[in-house]
Amino acid sequence: MGISLHKAVMEDCKQIHTMQIESFRELLEKYSDYDTNPAAESIDRIEQRMAQENTDYYFICIGNENIGAIRIGRLYNNTCRISPMFILPKYQGKGYGQQVVQMVEMLYPQAEHWELDTIKQESKLCYFYEKMGYKRTGKEENIKTGMDIVFYRK
């Protein structure tokens, strides 16, 4: 069964929030980063983003089952931003993320550039985005000792 994307609506925020907590819990426990980790976000923050005119949320689905979600922000100068993208732990490592990135890039043909960021110390995440054609911009932000955010652009 293949991956599909289904646009989420405001009524889906609770489910997105629950899935986001489950998907980012391990990183939250590893880094204890309660300021920027999506697992520590309130449902109100997701609702605020969902209400933004330049934001689209999609469920990542296998058949009728939601296995993750992705948020696309339409920015300036034909640039889109992925933040966040997550897949539930039991579905990770199966190639679904690659399919999702390719699908969203095709959904926004007007996007000349794509941006995202991830944790520099998570080599699997960095490798994933680099494999998908994203290049480090050189910008890094120290969050706390042992945790930096690295920025990518494609």
N, C-alpha and C positions, 0 to 999 in steps of 0.2 A: 504494500500500500504506500502511495506517495504522500508527500507533504503538501498541504495547501495552507493558504492564508485566508482568514476571515476577519473582516474589519470589526473591531470592537466598538461598543457604544457605552455611554455613561453607566448604564445598568450593569455593565460587565466589570466595573472597577473593583468590586469585592472579590470576584474570582481572580482577576489579575493580581490584586494585592496578595491573596493567599498563595498563588503560584510563585510570585516574586519572592516572598519570604522563604518558601521551601527551596527555591532555586539558588538563592544567595546565602542561605544559612551557613553553609560550610565556610565560605569566605568571611562572613561576619565573625564566626567563632575563631577562625585562624588569625585575623588581624584586629579584632575588637574595635572595628572602625564604625562607631555608631553615628558619625556625622555624615558620611557619604555613601555607605553601603545601602543598596536598594532594599535589603532585608529589614533595615531599620526605619524605612520610610513609613509614614502614616498613609492610610487610605485617602485622607484629605489631599495629600500631595499628588497622588495619582489622579484624583478627580480634578484638581487644578490643571494638571497637564492635559487631561482628556478634554477639558473645556477650551483649551487654547486653539485658536483658529488655525494655526500652522502645525498642528500635531495630529498624527494618525497612529492609533494603536491597532495591531492585528494579533489575533490568536494564531499560533502555529498549531496546525492540526494534522493528525493522522486519522483518516476517516472522520468520524464524528467526535473524536476525543481531542480536547485541547491539551497540548503537551508543553506549551510555552507561550511566550508573547514577545512582540517587538514593538518599539515605539520609534516612529520616524518623525523628526522635526524638519520642517521645510524652512530653511534659513535664507539668508541673503544671497544674491548673485548666483542663483541656480545651484545652491549647495544644500545637501540634505545631511542630517545627522542621525546616527543610530544611537539611541540611549534611552533605556537599556534594551538588550536582547537577552532572553533567557529561555532555557529548556529545562524541564524538570529533571532531576538527577538520574532517574531510571532510564531516561531517553538520551542522555548525553553520550558522546563518543560514538555515535552511529552515523555521522555524516549529515545529520539533519541541519545543523547550523550552516554548513556550506550551501545547501539548497536554499535555505531561507535568505541568506545574503544575496545570492544570485536572483532570487525571485523579487525581493524588494528593490534591487537595483533596476530590474526591468519594469517594475511598477511605476517608477519615477524617471521616465526617459529624459525629462527636462533637466535632471540633475547632472551638472557637469563635474561636480566634485561631491565626495562623501567624506564625512568626518565621524570619528568615534574616539573613545579612549578606553583604556583598561589598566589593570594593575601590572606594573612593570615586572614585579617579582613572580608573576604567574606566567611562566614561560610557555605553557600550553596555550594560553589565551593569546599571547603575543604571536606565537607561531601560527595559530589559526588565522588571525587577521592578516599577517604577512603573506600567508599562503593564498589568501583571497585577493591579494594585490594592493593591500594597504601599506603605506610607507610611513615611518615615523617622521613627525614634523620637526623634531628636535626639542619641542616643548615638553617639559616634565614638571610635575607638581608634587612636592613632598607632602604627604598626608600625615605621616607619623614615622617614627623610627622603624625602618624595615618595610615601609610601604610607600611607593611612589605611583603616581598616575602618569602614564605615557600616552601621548596624543598621536593619532594616525589620520592620514588623509589619502584619498584615492581620487 
